[in-house]
Amino acid sequence: MNATKSPKSGIKEQRKIELTLRVNSYEHELIKKRQTERTMSRWLRNLALKSTPISIADPNLIRQLGRIGSNLNQVARRVNTDKELDKQVLNEITAIRKLMHELINQNLKDARKADDDC
């Protein structure tokens, strides 16, 4: 049967909308080799509906994380040279961890907001 329950109404609804996808013969062969369901329609539908879209990382976040990594390397170099961890180094590590958590949390909030806007 060519029907499924609608998430909004819970009523079985026939699939009447057709989507078109153009591929070349090489792409078609690759897709057929990867197919894991009995029918191509079912496989592509499951692939599209059950996958999680990947967000592109914010370039500003990448830059800031790179700077944090550089700072962390400087701290590690100092600890390795002095062979001890003084209060200043510990404070720097704590500040770096805090900043990383803030950046990651902000990026997650932005990604969730972007998903909600779609």
Secondary structure, 3 states (H helix, E strand, C coil): CCEEECCCCCCEEECCCCCCCCCCHHHHHHHHHHCCCCCHHHHHHHHHHHCCCCCCCCHHHHHHHHHHHHHHHHHHHHHHHHCCCCHHHHHHHHHHHHHHHHHHHHHHHHHHHHHHHC
